[in-house]
């Protein structure tokens, strides 16, 4: 796995992934429309993912007021995300990054260890991308109990 080139102040790498809505989601098509809160999660069945995305769902009106769209990305196939969206009444986009290529490009999947002990490790991460497509904030290894509030606080102060 290569190191991510995603950094604050640079244009976010474009991505096109299938969405639980049934359409392809193109990040660059969002430019000029709204900020994007790109939330990388493990899997639709993961309890932490469910709790995190419910918290984003519960704050959906606050994100809309900040002209921001929440977009979740995980490794599961599209049917799992479609079931997830229906079961949790999720208001944002959920995208299927089945091969993990987008997660790798964004530095969410990183290798740890040496030699034969090297393993990919998932880093729960969120990227705030402004309306011009520039990464404005990166949250790594987030705490689920405070994460949504941290994101909203940054939007209130720096991305309005």
FENMO-V528439 format. One record per backbone hydrogen bond with DSSP energy under -1.0 kcal/mol. NH is the residue of the N-H (numbers start at 1). CO is the residue of the C=O. E is the energy in kcal/mol with one decimal. If there is no record, write none. Layout:
NH/CO/E
NH/CO/E
This chain:
9/135/-3.4
10/7/-1.7
12/133/-3.0
17/25/-1.9
19/23/-2.3
20/94/-2.3
22/19/-2.2
25/17/-3.3
27/15/-2.3
30/27/-2.1
31/28/-1.1
32/131/-3.4
33/30/-2.3
34/30/-1.3
35/67/-2.9
36/129/-3.0
37/69/-3.2
38/127/-2.9
39/71/-3.2
40/125/-2.9
41/73/-2.9
46/43/-1.1
50/46/-2.3
51/47/-2.4
52/48/-2.7
53/49/-2.8
54/50/-2.0
55/51/-1.9
56/52/-1.9
57/53/-2.5
58/54/-2.9
59/55/-1.0
60/57/-1.9
63/59/-2.1
64/60/-2.4
65/61/-2.1
66/62/-1.3
67/64/-1.7
68/63/-2.4
69/35/-2.8
71/37/-2.9
72/93/-3.1
73/39/-2.5
74/95/-2.0
75/42/-1.3
81/77/-1.3
82/78/-2.5
83/79/-2.2
84/80/-2.1
85/81/-2.6
86/82/-1.9
87/83/-2.7
88/84/-2.3
90/85/-1.4
93/70/-1.8
95/72/-3.1
96/18/-2.3
97/74/-3.3
100/97/-1.4
104/100/-2.4
105/101/-2.3
106/102/-2.2
107/104/-1.4
108/103/-3.0
110/121/-2.6
112/119/-2.5
117/114/-2.3
118/115/-1.9
119/112/-2.4
121/110/-3.5
123/108/-2.5
126/139/-2.3
127/38/-2.5
128/137/-2.9
129/36/-2.9
130/134/-2.7
133/130/-2.2
135/10/-2.9
136/128/-3.3
137/128/-1.2
139/126/-3.2
142/124/-1.2
146/143/-1.1
147/143/-1.6
150/146/-2.1
151/147/-2.5
152/148/-2.6
153/149/-2.5
154/150/-2.0
155/151/-2.4
156/152/-2.5
157/153/-1.8
158/154/-3.1
159/155/-1.3
